[in-house]
Structure formats: C-alpha cells, structure tokens
C-alpha cells in the first residue's frame, strides 16, 4: 500500500518559528491565544512569527515551521482548508469541547514548550480527500476535506437512493437518509455516530457508512485509499445536499455525480512525545470503559 512519508523534523538552526492561529469569534480562544503568545515569547529557542484569528485570511504560505491552532476540531479543519496545497505542520490546542485534532490542552502545551524548542516531536501525514462534483449543468467543482463528505437528504427529508461505484465497478445502491465517506481521521466523527468503524489516523483507507439504512444488510465498508469512488444520487425530484467536513454545504440536483479520491497533499500534524491515539479514544470517548455500576473483570 502506498504511504506518504512523514515530514522531517526541522534541523536545529536557530529558534523554532511558530504561528498562532485560531477562532477569533470564541472568547475562550482569544484568551488562550493571549496567554500562549506570552509563554512562547518567554520561552528560549522559540519565536512567535505572528497571530491570525481571522476567519478568511490567506494561510497558503505561512512563514513558520509550525502552525499552532487554538480552538476545537472544527477550527483545525477550517484552518487546514485555508492553507490549501501548502499546509505546514499543525499542532492543535483545544479551546473547544472534544478535541481529537486539537488534542493538546493549554496546560499540556505549556508543559511541552521545551519539547518543541528541542525538536522532540514527530510530524504525521494524515490522509485528505478530494471531492469533485460533476454536473451536466455547469463546470466541475472540487472540494478538499480532512474528515468526510456526506450526502444526505434535504427537506423534505425523504429516503434517498445513492449508487456507489469503486474504480468504475458498480458496487451497491444505498437507500436511507444518506451516505458518509470518511478518511481515517473522520472515522471518529460523523461516521462513528452512524455506526462506522474506528480507524487509526495514519491509515490510508476510506470508510463508507450508510446513515439510517432502509435495508438491514447494508453495513459500513472499508476500502483502499488509492481507489476512486463515485456516488450518484438517484430519483426524480431529488432533494439532497453534499456536506464537506460539516462546514461546506452544496445542494445536489438530478444528474450530479460526486467523485472522491485521496487528496494531495496530506495534512502534516505535529505529535508531541507521549501522544497515543488509543489513549485519546479512552479519554475523549470513554472507549473500552465499563458501564456505570460494572466494576470490571472479576478477579
């Protein structure tokens, strides 16, 4: 299976350059950015290159080694999309609720400033998704996703039918409330809530998860990240919408086709020492925990 190489850790030539980004609309994020900026300025061998808390500025060529994104996972997704095809290694600091991508708390970030300064971290390339809408009524439109692309019923929320082809072969026709195609990172988002499997974030696979399937035999499918997936909403009077990363919504019309491939480039995410995906699952989702009142295995 083809894999993306991890980014090299920058060699020790002068201070590590950091850029602070975040959701300026959140009071908590603004307050955390102020405190983080002071901590970075006071830390040896770290240089703060700037702060950008806007929602729509061009982040395609940031003059930094690492982008520190303050907010929730939605802020990280939005920020990475704005980097376009020039993403730099990104470290998420959680000022939101759950935080899988923004997996550092402000307190843990302060504790790890020395690790950053000494380049004691790795950069893990996470698979992205290219989502193209081909329509008989106009030019194709392409969207980049890090989590998922979802076709779902639009008002009046009737059952919709979605045909799936993989590498040109017709695979299945789904009937229900919609269909989710997610990356490994997105496997712990909408797909998980719809009953999909959990994949490690460094896998190179897609997860296809039906939403409220009308047929008991239709179950989630995991397949290769090197393949091409084509989704075709069907039916007269089609009422469906494409949602990309939960942030971009595009109404679909009869005859539209959605083609999904692995995106390029991947997203480089900074992993500090001690990071564990499984520990994150346990801490954030209570994965593997016993129900209330169950004291666990008998001795």
N, C-alpha and C positions, 0 to 999 in steps of 0.2 A: 504494500500500500504506500502510495506517495505521501510524504510528510513534509511539512515546512520546517526548515532548520530554525532553531532558536536564535534570537538576536544575540550577538556577543555583548558581554558587559563592557561598558566603556573603559578603556585603559586609564590608569591614574595619571592624567596630565592636567593638573590644575583642579579647581573645585568642580564638583558635580553641579550642573546647571538645572534648576527646577523652575517650572512654570505652574502657578496656581490657577486652576480653572474651577468653575462651579456655577451653581444656580443662584444668581443674584436675587431671584424672587423669593427665596427662602431666608427668613431672618436667621434661623439656626446656621445655615450655610455661610452667610455673611459674617456672623460672629466667629465661626470656626476658622474661616479664612484669615481674619484679622489675627487670631491667636497663632495660627500656623505660620503666618508670614513673620511674626516676631520671633518664633522659635527657629525658623530657617535662617533668618538674618543673624541670630546669635550663635548658630552652630558653625564650627570650623569646617572648612573644606566643602561647604555648600553655598551656592549662590542663587538667590531668587532673581530670575530674569524678568518677571512681571506677573501681574494679576489680571485676569479677564473673567468677569462674572456676567458678561452679556449673553444673550440667547442666540444671536445670529451673526457674530463676527466670523471672519475667515480664519480658521485654525489650520490651514493646509500646510503651512511652513513655519512651525513654531521654533524659535531659536533656543532650544533647550534639549537636555538629554532625557528628561523625564517630565511628563505632564502629571501633576497631582490634581486629581479631580475630586472636589468636595461636594457631596450630595448623596442621593440614592442611586440605585442601579439605573433608573431612567435618565439621570443626569449623565452617567457614564455613557450610556447608549447614544444619547443626543450629542455629546461631545465628540465621541469617536466618529460619528457620521459627519460631523463638521470638519474633521481632519481630512476627509476624502481619501485620496490614494497616497497621502503622505503621513500616515499615523506615526507618532513617536511612542516609545514605551510609556504606558499609562499605569498609574497607581491610584486606586480608588480609596477615598477616606469617607466613611459612612456618616452622613448627617441626615439620613432618611430613616426608613423603617427596617427593612430586612437586610439587604446588603450582601449579595453574592459577588458581584463585580466590585462593588465598594466594600471590600471585606476587612479593611483596617478601621478600627475605631480611632478617634482623635488621640486618645491616651496611648494606644499601641503605636501610633505613628510617631509621637514624641519619643517613645522608648526606642524606636528604630532609626532615629536620625543618624546615629553613629554607623549603623549598618549601611545606610545609603552613602554616607560620606566615604566609607571604605570599600564601596562597590561590592558589598556582601549581599547580593541578590541575583536572581535569575530573571530572564525575560522569556515568557512562554507565549508562543504564537497561537492564537485562537482562531479557529476557522470562522469565516464570514460567509454570507450568502448573497449572490447576485440574483435579483428578482426582476424579470423583464415581462412587461405586459405588451402583448402583440394584439392590436385591434384592427379590424377591417376598416375602421372609420378614421384612422389617423396614424401618425408615426409611433413607433415603439417607445415605451418609457421604461427606464431602468432605475431600480432602487437597490440600495445596499443595506443589508440587515446583519445584525450580530446575533439576535435572538431567534426570530421566527417571522414567517409570513403566514397569515391566516386568511382563508376565505370563509366568510360567514354570511349567514342570511341577514338581509337588511329588512327594514319594515316593509311588509307586514309580517316578517319573521316566519314565513312558511318553510317547510322542508325543502332543501335544495339538493341537487344532484351534481356531483363533481367527478369527472372522469380523470383517471391518473394513468399516465404513460411514463415508463422509465427507459431511457435510451431508445426511444421510438417504439417500444413494445407496449401495447395496451395491457394494463395490469388489473385494474379494478374500477368500478364505479361506486362511489360512496353516496349514500343518502342519509341526510340528517341535518344538523344545524350548521355544519361546516367542517373544515379540514385545516389542520395545523401542520406546517412543515417547519421543523426547527433544527438549528445547529446543536451541537453538544452543549454549548453554553445555555441555549434556550431550552434544553431538556428539563431544567429545573424551574421553568417559568410557566407559561400558559399550558404547554404540553403536559407537564406534570399534573396540573389541576384537572386535566381532562383524562387522566389515567395512563399517560405515557410513561416510558421507562426513563431512568436516570442514566446519563452517560457522563463519563469523566470529561472535563472541559478540553483536554488535549486530544480527544478522539477526532477522527475525520470521517464522520458519518452524518447522515440525516435521519431524523425521526419524523415519521408521518403518522399523525394521531387524529382519528375522527372525533368530532365533537357531537356527543349525543347521537351516536349512530342509530339508525332505524332498523338495523339488522344485527342480530346477536353475533354473527360470525365475523363481523368486521372489527379487527383489532389493530393496535399500533404496529407499524412496520419500521424496522431499522435497516438502512441500506447505505451503500458506499458514497462517500463524499466526492468521488471522481465522476459520478454519473450525472445525467441530465434528466430532470423531472419536469413533466408538462402537465399542468392542471387545466381542465376545461369545464367551467360551469355550464350546465345544460338546462334547457327548459324555456318554454315560451313565457314571456312576461317576467324574465329573470330579475330577481331583486337580491343582489349580492354585493359584498364590499370586500376589498382586499385591505388588510391591516398589516403594516410593516413595523415590527418592533413595538407594537402598541402605540405608535406615535404618528404614523403616516397612514391616512385613510383614502382609498381610491375607489369610487363606485365602479362596478363592473356592469357591462352590458352584454347582451347576447352576441356570441361570436368571439368574445375576448378569450385569449389563451395566456396563461401565466407559465413562463419558463424559469426554472430555478436551477442554478448551478453553484458550485463552490465559488466564493468571491475571491478577488485578488486586489490588494494584498490582504493577508491576515491581520488581526489586531494584536500587537505586542503588549502583553500585560506583565507588569512587574510583580514578582513573587519574592517576598522577604523571607529570611530564614524562619523555619518553623511552620510555614504555610502548609495546610493539609486540606484537600478538598473534602475528605470524609469527615474530618473534624468540623468543617463548616456545615456539612449536612446535619451532623448531630446537634450543633449549637443553634443553627438557624431554624431548622425544621423539626427538631426532635427526632431525627431519623434513628430507628433502632431502639428508641426508648420504650419502656413498658408502660401500658395504660395506667391511669391513676388507680391506686388500690392494689396493683400487681407488684409484688415485692421482688419479682425476678426469678431466676432459676433456683430450684430447691437444692440445698447442699447435700 
